[in-house]
Amino acid sequence: MKVKIKLLPVFLLLFALVFTTCKDDNSIFDPDYESPEARPVITGISPVNGYLAGVDSVIVTGEGFSTEVDEMTINFGGSPGVVKAASETQLIVRPGVISGTDLPVIVSRRGAEFLSESVPYTLIQPQGFYPGTDNNSVPTTPIAVDGNNNVYTIINRNGVIRYTRIAPDGTITRDQVKYPGEPRPDPEDTRPYPGDSTMRFTSFSDLEIGPGGKMFTSQQSIRAIFFKTFGSDVRDSVWAASSSGNLKINDMVFDDNGFLWVVGLDSDQIHRFDAASRAETKFPFTGQFNSVAYFDNNNELFVGGLINGSQQIWKFSINGGGNLNAGELYFDYGANYDGAITSLILASNGELLVGNSGETSIVRVYPSLSHEPFYPGMIKQGTFGITWRDDEIAVVVTEGDDASVNFMDMYDRTRAGIFGF
């Protein structure tokens, strides 16, 4: 280092002062200094087998924690968690957003000299592409699931549109009925495909698996219900049509009583079809309905849509004759969230998931009628269909920029308490 001559006396003086101070043991570094707080220790994380990244809460137990939330931090494999509550031996934490096996979890406390030693913990991805699909698998129709957890929808894959069945392991099977206007393999052959081998529509407002394992579909612009056997490679047939000529069907659901319930636009009625005779019964109720769901535990029907000038969900009990009793407002979605209701589905514990076109994508409504965005920040926007498998997995289709078929890990749909669904 070059030192200017005129500054040399000052430099020598400072050097002498520092040297003297060190010699007299008056350094600003104190080798006997002790941190005011002990090093925190993690002794366990619950659930012990891992949980969902970025979702709800896990319980971290240990020693040397603070009761003040803002004095504690926690990190999951490089992603910070959010400490929601704290005691000297326990932290309630929303995990970080990174998923992976045996992520190192580290806790720090303000005033403690050292971080805790790391503890491995597994965080599971809460939502992602359904097995066998990717961002080129664009669903055009809500999904249905059969008794073997096979998923059905219509998928547009790189311009080829097919009825598609996806097995739980991701095996894809495509019905070979053609889409309207599909060219023949020989570009010189301009003949249209026969009508019975061509789809009626390339998208439907709903798809359900009904009696005999057949697919039942509806199209929003008309009042008819169609059905088809998957794999027959022929177009759908008309199953029934409402006598309400102005009905535009949006959604359908089978109940446990042998009926198919149908809702839509422009009829101001809830429609019921006998699955055996196909006879229609209509129940007056004013609204423009987007969705319908059945809760088998209580034999109840839920409908959602534009009702009384707001996006609302109403509940109806079903009597012994299969008829609707008077309805009641269950949840005023529009008073709490933006966007329109696109789908409804209930879990076995009575919690209701509301798919919607807003930023929340899915809203969770508890039986107590408290509510919250579902997996905020961790799922794709644009939900237009949700269905269950018979395990902890839901299947969700989204539209828009993130159009895709997705799994949604529900962890445990019947578990009570702080975790999961």
C-alpha positions as a printed NumPy array, in Angstrom:
array([[  0.   ,   0.   ,   0.   ],
       [  1.275,   3.47 ,  -0.866],
       [  1.032,   6.018,   1.946],
       [  1.412,   9.672,   1.164],
       [  4.321,  11.238,   3.12 ],
       [  2.17 ,  13.968,   4.661],
       [ -0.208,  11.342,   6.078],
       [  2.535,   9.095,   7.427],
       [  2.606,  10.539,  10.979],
       [ -1.168,  10.084,  11.286],
       [ -0.925,   6.506,   9.989],
       [  1.844,   5.647,  12.434],
       [ -0.143,   7.142,  15.287],
       [ -3.232,   5.059,  14.48 ],
       [ -1.106,   1.929,  14.138],
       [  0.462,   2.56 ,  17.512],
       [ -2.952,   3.083,  19.139],
       [ -4.334,  -0.144,  17.721],
       [ -1.236,  -2.093,  18.663],
       [ -1.306,  -0.683,  22.169],
       [ -5.005,  -1.441,  22.566],
       [ -4.518,  -5.048,  21.48 ],
       [ -1.566,  -5.396,  23.776],
       [ -3.643,  -4.131,  26.701],
       [ -6.463,  -6.642,  25.951],
       [ -8.935,  -3.865,  25.211],
       [ -9.865,  -5.07 ,  21.692],
       [-13.475,  -4.62 ,  20.482],
       [-13.376,  -8.413,  19.99 ],
       [-14.143, -10.037,  23.289],
       [-13.147, -13.738,  23.363],
       [-15.249, -14.191,  26.479],
       [-18.448, -12.854,  24.87 ],
       [-21.506, -15.119,  25.211],
       [-24.671, -14.819,  23.076],
       [-27.686, -13.783,  25.127],
       [-29.725, -16.673,  23.639],
       [-28.877, -20.346,  23.352],
       [-28.569, -22.043,  19.98 ],
       [-32.028, -23.33 ,  18.9  ],
       [-32.46 , -27.076,  18.493],
       [-34.993, -28.931,  16.288],
       [-36.128, -32.239,  17.797],
       [-38.949, -33.096,  15.379],
       [-41.34 , -31.983,  12.632],
       [-44.93 , -33.174,  12.301],
       [-46.381, -34.767,  10.19 ],
       [-43.334, -36.995,  10.444],
       [-43.536, -38.364,   6.884],
       [-43.58 , -34.959,   5.214],
       [-46.185, -32.482,   4.081],
       [-47.136, -30.164,   1.213],
       [-44.805, -27.381,   0.094],
       [-46.147, -23.884,   0.748],
       [-49.432, -25.116,   2.24 ],
       [-51.161, -24.821,   5.638],
       [-48.845, -25.612,   8.558],
       [-46.41 , -28.077,  10.071],
       [-45.409, -28.281,  13.734],
       [-41.713, -27.91 ,  14.546],
       [-40.758, -28.993,  18.064],
       [-37.489, -28.257,  19.804],
       [-35.67 , -26.129,  22.333],
       [-34.407, -22.568,  22.554],
       [-37.272, -21.029,  20.59 ],
       [-38.758, -17.615,  21.353],
       [-42.378, -16.868,  22.11 ],
       [-42.068, -13.853,  19.804],
       [-42.825, -14.813,  16.202],
       [-40.658, -12.058,  14.732],
       [-37.587, -13.356,  16.599],
       [-37.746, -16.724,  14.796],
       [-36.959, -17.673,  11.205],
       [-37.018, -21.053,   9.489],
       [-35.772, -22.275,   6.133],
       [-36.724, -25.384,   4.124],
       [-34.022, -26.295,   1.615],
       [-33.391, -22.677,   0.667],
       [-37.006, -21.51 ,   0.805],
       [-38.152, -19.535,   3.868],
       [-41.122, -20.755,   5.856],
       [-43.598, -18.476,   7.606],
       [-43.731, -18.728,  11.408],
       [-47.404, -18.346,  12.338],
       [-47.207, -19.052,  16.088],
       [-44.367, -19.7  ,  18.503],
       [-43.592, -20.938,  22.   ],
       [-40.312, -21.859,  23.668],
       [-40.637, -25.439,  22.4  ],
       [-42.925, -25.314,  19.36 ],
       [-43.326, -23.409,  16.091],
       [-46.395, -23.496,  13.825],
       [-44.983, -22.919,  10.362],
       [-46.193, -22.696,   6.794],
       [-43.443, -24.582,   4.919],
       [-41.348, -23.15 ,   2.123],
       [-42.476, -23.454,  -1.476],
       [-39.7  , -25.766,  -2.674],
       [-40.645, -29.462,  -2.842],
       [-38.169, -32.295,  -2.425],
       [-37.031, -35.234,  -0.334],
       [-34.987, -34.686,   2.839],
       [-34.723, -30.922,   2.477],
       [-32.465, -29.406,   5.182],
       [-34.574, -27.459,   7.687],
       [-32.783, -24.82 ,   9.761],
       [-34.129, -22.558,  12.53 ],
       [-32.586, -19.316,  13.737],
       [-33.361, -17.108,  16.703],
       [-32.518, -13.447,  17.066],
       [-29.777, -13.072,  19.662],
       [-28.455, -16.607,  19.218],
       [-24.942, -16.814,  17.809],
       [-25.502, -20.001,  15.827],
       [-28.242, -21.439,  13.636],
       [-29.744, -24.778,  14.569],
       [-28.311, -27.9  ,  13.071],
       [-30.295, -28.944,   9.995],
       [-32.965, -31.633,  10.139],
       [-34.117, -33.418,   6.92 ],
       [-37.781, -33.04 ,   5.961],
       [-39.778, -33.934,   2.846],
       [-42.117, -31.456,   1.156],
       [-44.488, -32.716,  -1.547],
       [-45.55 , -30.732,  -4.616],
       [-49.206, -29.737,  -4.002],
       [-50.197, -29.401,  -7.664],
       [-48.614, -30.355, -10.964],
       [-49.225, -31.982, -14.325],
       [-51.337, -35.109, -14.045],
       [-49.394, -38.305, -14.876],
       [-49.12 , -38.775, -18.633],
       [-49.807, -35.092, -19.432],
       [-47.784, -31.937, -19.95 ],
       [-48.308, -28.347, -21.083],
       [-49.22 , -29.595, -24.569],
       [-52.196, -31.532, -23.169],
       [-54.875, -28.831, -23.278],
       [-58.239, -29.922, -21.817],
       [-61.35 , -28.573, -23.521],
       [-63.875, -30.228, -21.202],
       [-64.265, -30.773, -17.424],
       [-63.044, -34.134, -16.162],
       [-64.79 , -37.205, -14.824],
       [-63.444, -40.242, -13.006],
       [-64.667, -43.848, -12.965],
       [-64.564, -46.458, -10.221],
       [-61.016, -47.474, -11.167],
       [-59.655, -43.915, -10.911],
       [-59.433, -43.535, -14.685],
       [-59.831, -39.906, -15.702],
       [-61.817, -38.831, -18.787],
       [-61.866, -35.546, -20.693],
       [-61.308, -34.172, -24.198],
       [-57.734, -33.085, -24.86 ],
       [-56.369, -30.955, -27.661],
       [-52.779, -32.079, -28.125],
       [-50.941, -30.067, -30.742],
       [-54.134, -29.592, -32.76 ],
       [-55.362, -33.188, -32.537],
       [-58.557, -33.367, -30.464],
       [-59.585, -36.649, -28.851],
       [-61.686, -38.089, -26.081],
       [-58.952, -39.182, -23.684],
       [-58.747, -41.648, -20.813],
       [-55.837, -41.396, -18.383],
       [-55.09 , -44.339, -16.096],
       [-53.753, -43.642, -12.576],
       [-50.236, -44.529, -13.735],
       [-50.457, -42.035, -16.607],
       [-51.221, -44.492, -19.424],
       [-53.099, -42.602, -22.152],
       [-55.858, -44.139, -24.272],
       [-57.565, -42.102, -26.982],
       [-60.939, -42.763, -28.552],
       [-60.501, -42.429, -32.319],
       [-63.691, -40.545, -33.129],
       [-62.541, -37.637, -35.303],
       [-62.954, -33.958, -34.62 ],
       [-65.059, -31.882, -37.052],
       [-63.025, -30.931, -40.088],
       [-60.155, -33.265, -39.253],
       [-58.126, -33.896, -42.431],
       [-57.542, -37.401, -43.689],
       [-53.979, -38.775, -43.596],
       [-53.768, -38.359, -47.367],
       [-53.832, -34.576, -48.008],
       [-55.223, -35.242, -51.477],
       [-58.242, -36.994, -49.969],
       [-60.721, -34.233, -49.105],
       [-63.696, -36.457, -48.323],
       [-65.239, -35.725, -44.903],
       [-65.303, -38.532, -42.378],
       [-68.658, -40.299, -41.93 ],
       [-70.957, -38.525, -39.514],
       [-71.035, -41.363, -37.003],
       [-67.234, -41.215, -36.673],
       [-67.069, -37.462, -36.129],
       [-67.459, -35.619, -32.828],
       [-70.584, -33.589, -32.356],
       [-68.547, -30.937, -30.48 ],
       [-64.854, -30.527, -29.631],
       [-65.652, -29.318, -26.125],
       [-68.441, -29.803, -23.621],
       [-69.631, -27.849, -20.608],
       [-69.619, -31.028, -18.506],
       [-68.68 , -34.692, -18.618],
       [-69.861, -37.326, -16.103],
       [-69.455, -41.088, -15.831],
       [-72.917, -42.584, -15.412],
       [-74.709, -45.933, -15.434],
       [-72.916, -48.641, -17.359],
       [-69.685, -46.657, -17.305],
       [-70.905, -44.468, -20.151],
       [-69.788, -40.867, -20.592],
       [-72.59 , -38.308, -20.265],
       [-71.917, -34.89 , -21.738],
       [-73.644, -31.529, -22.048],
       [-73.013, -28.51 , -24.235],
       [-73.597, -25.005, -22.908],
       [-75.443, -23.705, -25.963],
       [-78.15 , -26.369, -26.033],
       [-80.591, -28.316, -23.81 ],
       [-79.631, -31.862, -24.799],
       [-77.675, -34.471, -22.835],
       [-75.481, -36.876, -24.811],
       [-73.892, -40.204, -23.974],
       [-71.117, -42.322, -25.43 ],
       [-69.125, -45.455, -24.721],
       [-65.443, -44.607, -24.528],
       [-63.366, -46.547, -27.048],
       [-66.225, -47.185, -29.458],
       [-64.676, -44.678, -31.882],
       [-68.124, -43.352, -32.816],
       [-69.845, -40.088, -31.99 ],
       [-72.083, -39.513, -28.999],
       [-75.85 , -40.041, -29.117],
       [-78.669, -37.977, -27.639],
       [-79.672, -39.42 , -24.252],
       [-82.37 , -36.902, -23.315],
       [-83.418, -33.332, -23.955],
       [-85.139, -30.914, -21.622],
       [-88.629, -29.753, -22.481],
       [-87.402, -26.242, -21.6  ],
       [-86.348, -25.064, -25.022],
       [-84.353, -22.135, -23.667],
       [-82.199, -24.202, -21.282],
       [-78.439, -24.082, -21.901],
       [-76.848, -26.796, -19.783],
       [-73.717, -25.924, -17.829],
       [-73.338, -28.731, -15.304],
       [-74.743, -32.107, -14.228],
       [-74.336, -34.547, -11.344],
       [-75.662, -38.028, -10.539],
       [-76.997, -38.58 ,  -7.025],
       [-77.383, -41.816,  -5.042],
       [-81.113, -42.006,  -5.754],
       [-80.975, -42.821,  -9.471],
       [-81.324, -39.243, -10.723],
       [-79.245, -36.903, -12.859],
       [-79.468, -33.258, -11.749],
       [-78.939, -30.605, -14.417],
       [-78.476, -26.824, -14.203],
       [-77.709, -24.09 , -16.688],
       [-78.737, -20.755, -18.114],
       [-82.054, -19.219, -19.097],
       [-84.553, -21.653, -17.6  ],
       [-84.863, -20.467, -13.946],
       [-85.247, -24.112, -12.966],
       [-83.274, -27.01 , -11.546],
       [-83.837, -30.07 , -13.747],
       [-83.909, -33.714, -12.656],
       [-83.783, -36.691, -15.011],
       [-84.574, -40.244, -13.974],
       [-81.491, -42.234, -14.984],
       [-83.629, -45.273, -15.899],
       [-86.662, -43.751, -17.646],
       [-85.018, -40.428, -18.683],
       [-88.173, -38.627, -17.496],
       [-87.646, -34.985, -16.575],
       [-88.895, -33.142, -13.472],
       [-88.359, -29.402, -13.01 ],
       [-88.059, -27.399,  -9.798],
       [-88.506, -23.616, -10.149],
       [-85.587, -21.563,  -8.819],
       [-84.52 , -18.247, -10.292],
       [-80.903, -17.916, -11.34 ],
       [-78.267, -18.381, -14.   ],
       [-76.511, -21.537, -12.827],
       [-72.934, -22.56 , -13.554],
       [-72.466, -25.531, -11.242],
       [-74.181, -28.27 ,  -9.277],
       [-72.835, -30.722,  -6.663],
       [-74.294, -33.559,  -4.626],
       [-73.38 , -34.355,  -0.997],
       [-74.227, -37.991,  -0.402],
       [-73.634, -37.863,   3.379],
       [-76.708, -35.665,   3.867],
       [-78.57 , -36.239,   0.567],
       [-78.213, -32.565,  -0.346],
       [-77.882, -30.668,  -3.61 ],
       [-75.771, -27.519,  -4.01 ],
       [-76.101, -25.116,  -6.935],
       [-73.915, -22.128,  -7.763],
       [-74.151, -19.227, -10.145],
       [-75.639, -15.781, -10.551],
       [-78.473, -15.706,  -8.003],
       [-80.042, -12.566,  -6.542],
       [-77.532, -10.415,  -8.398],
       [-74.457, -12.097,  -6.86 ],
       [-72.384, -15.218,  -7.353],
       [-74.008, -17.426,  -4.704],
       [-74.22 , -21.049,  -3.596],
       [-77.557, -22.444,  -2.42 ],
       [-78.271, -25.713,  -0.646],
       [-81.338, -27.963,  -1.012],
       [-82.191, -31.055,   0.972],
       [-83.648, -33.952,  -1.035],
       [-86.646, -35.725,   0.474],
       [-87.522, -39.421,   0.368],
       [-89.273, -39.024,  -2.966],
       [-86.195, -37.516,  -4.573],
       [-87.714, -34.034,  -4.655],
       [-86.091, -30.777,  -3.554],
       [-87.17 , -29.098,  -0.356],
       [-86.977, -25.323,  -0.054],
       [-83.479, -24.019,  -0.624],
       [-81.36 , -21.767,   1.567],
       [-78.431, -19.488,   0.845],
       [-75.325, -21.438,   1.813],
       [-72.455, -19.118,   0.838],
       [-72.368, -15.718,  -0.859],
       [-69.26 , -16.14 ,  -2.953],
       [-69.593, -12.768,  -4.686],
       [-69.603, -10.9  ,  -1.376],
       [-66.152, -12.307,  -0.578],
       [-64.291, -13.089,  -3.811],
       [-64.012, -11.945,  -7.407],
       [-64.711, -13.962, -10.536],
       [-67.504, -16.382, -11.342],
       [-68.183, -19.813,  -9.858],
       [-67.087, -22.487, -12.347],
       [-67.349, -25.745, -10.368],
       [-68.412, -27.197,  -7.014],
       [-67.344, -30.376,  -5.248],
       [-67.681, -31.592,  -1.664],
       [-65.303, -33.656,   0.438],
       [-66.478, -36.413,   2.732],
       [-66.137, -34.133,   5.768],
       [-68.522, -31.561,   4.286],
       [-65.942, -29.057,   3.088],
       [-66.8  , -27.441,  -0.225],
       [-64.287, -26.548,  -2.934],
       [-65.404, -23.753,  -5.249],
       [-63.579, -23.506,  -8.561],
       [-63.719, -19.995,  -9.963],
       [-62.469, -17.681, -12.67 ],
       [-60.898, -15.242, -10.181],
       [-57.381, -14.932,  -8.815],
       [-58.107, -17.43 ,  -6.035],
       [-58.844, -20.23 ,  -8.579],
       [-60.245, -22.444,  -5.778],
       [-61.942, -21.343,  -2.538],
       [-62.378, -23.625,   0.449],
       [-65.634, -23.308,   2.427],
       [-65.764, -25.152,   5.748],
       [-68.992, -26.585,   7.23 ],
       [-68.803, -23.735,   9.764],
       [-69.002, -21.422,   6.7  ],
       [-65.588, -19.932,   7.397],
       [-63.657, -19.793,   4.15 ],
       [-60.246, -19.127,   2.635],
       [-58.396, -19.338,  -0.673],
       [-57.268, -22.902,  -1.223],
       [-53.481, -23.475,  -1.357],
       [-52.909, -19.73 ,  -1.984],
       [-50.025, -19.091,  -4.345],
       [-49.423, -22.807,  -4.931],
       [-52.017, -23.718,  -7.6  ],
       [-52.724, -22.578, -11.131],
       [-55.382, -20.011, -11.983],
       [-58.293, -20.719, -14.301],
       [-59.881, -23.772, -12.635],
       [-62.969, -24.908, -14.549],
       [-63.377, -28.469, -13.276],
       [-62.538, -30.537, -10.178],
       [-63.185, -34.192,  -9.462],
       [-62.033, -36.785,  -6.884],
       [-60.171, -39.976,  -7.173],
       [-60.901, -42.363,  -4.295],
       [-57.613, -41.509,  -2.554],
       [-56.039, -38.212,  -1.504],
       [-55.744, -36.944,  -5.079],
       [-58.109, -34.481,  -6.75 ],
       [-57.948, -33.842, -10.491],
       [-58.208, -30.239, -11.669],
       [-58.434, -28.837, -15.187],
       [-57.393, -25.259, -15.848],
       [-57.771, -22.955, -18.828],
       [-55.944, -19.861, -20.017],
       [-52.16 , -19.468, -19.901],
       [-51.829, -22.526, -17.652],
       [-54.341, -24.74 , -19.499],
       [-53.593, -28.265, -18.316],
       [-54.785, -31.394, -16.554],
       [-53.413, -31.42 , -13.007],
       [-53.256, -33.542,  -9.906],
       [-53.908, -31.769,  -6.607],
       [-52.564, -33.553,  -3.554],
       [-55.183, -33.227,  -0.806],
       [-52.917, -35.049,   1.68 ],
       [-55.838, -36.434,   3.667],
       [-59.408, -35.394,   2.891],
       [-60.807, -36.646,   6.21 ],
       [-58.127, -35.486,   8.655],
       [-59.22 , -32.957,  11.258],
       [-57.048, -30.306,  12.853],
       [-54.318, -28.143,  11.511],
       [-53.247, -30.154,   8.503],
       [-54.589, -30.525,   5.02 ],
       [-58.13 , -31.012,   3.819]])
